[in-house]
Amino acid sequence: MCPEVSFLVEKKGLIIDKASSDRRYTAELWGTTEVAAEDALIVFYSISYDEMGNVNDCDWNFVGRSEFNRMYSILS
């Protein structure tokens, strides 16, 4: 697991349920419990790191794959 997702699990309350395909991801976002299916992506809008390179905070969300494919572009 990458350090950014580990941060979400350890500090932001992300629950990853590998046994469930329709409720793979659960987290409290914007005061509401949100769930996402296994095909969802975790999108980071911003990530801040401390001087040691550890994740300090982030803005993120779940995005369903079909929504992601329709609305987002990956820049390289």
C-alpha positions in Angstrom: 0.0 0.0 0.0 1.4 3.4 -0.9 2.1 5.9 1.9 -0.7 8.2 0.8 -3.4 5.4 1.1 -1.8 4.3 4.3 -2.3 7.8 5.6 -6.0 7.7 4.7 -6.4 4.4 6.6 -4.4 5.5 9.6 -5.4 9.1 9.9 -8.5 9.8 7.9 -10.6 6.7 8.8 -10.6 5.0 5.4 -11.9 1.4 5.7 -11.0 -1.0 2.9 -13.2 -4.1 2.9 -11.6 -6.6 0.6 -14.5 -9.0 1.1 -17.1 -6.6 -0.4 -17.2 -5.6 -4.0 -20.0 -3.0 -3.7 -18.7 -1.5 -0.4 -14.9 -1.8 -0.9 -14.2 1.7 0.4 -15.9 3.5 3.3 -15.0 6.8 4.9 -16.4 9.9 6.6 -16.3 12.7 4.0 -18.0 16.1 4.4 -19.8 14.9 7.5 -21.4 11.9 5.7 -20.4 8.3 5.6 -19.5 7.6 1.9 -19.0 4.2 0.3 -17.6 3.2 -3.0 -17.5 0.0 -5.0 -14.3 -2.0 -5.8 -14.0 -0.3 -9.3 -13.8 3.2 -7.7 -10.6 5.2 -7.7 -9.2 7.2 -4.8 -8.4 10.7 -6.3 -6.0 13.0 -4.4 -6.7 16.6 -5.2 -3.8 17.8 -3.0 -1.2 16.2 -0.7 1.1 18.0 1.7 4.2 16.4 3.1 6.4 17.2 6.1 10.1 17.9 6.0 10.8 14.1 6.4 8.6 13.3 3.4 5.7 11.9 5.3 2.1 12.7 4.4 0.9 15.6 6.5 -2.6 16.1 5.1 -4.5 15.6 1.9 -7.8 16.4 0.1 -9.3 13.4 -1.6 -12.4 11.6 -2.7 -13.8 8.4 -4.1 -14.7 8.5 -7.8 -16.5 5.7 -9.6 -14.6 4.3 -12.6 -17.3 5.3 -15.1 -17.5 8.8 -13.7 -13.7 9.0 -13.7 -13.4 7.9 -17.3 -16.1 10.4 -18.3 -15.0 13.5 -16.3 -11.2 13.2 -15.5 -8.0 13.3 -17.5 -4.7 11.9 -16.4 -1.8 14.3 -17.0 1.7 13.0 -17.3 
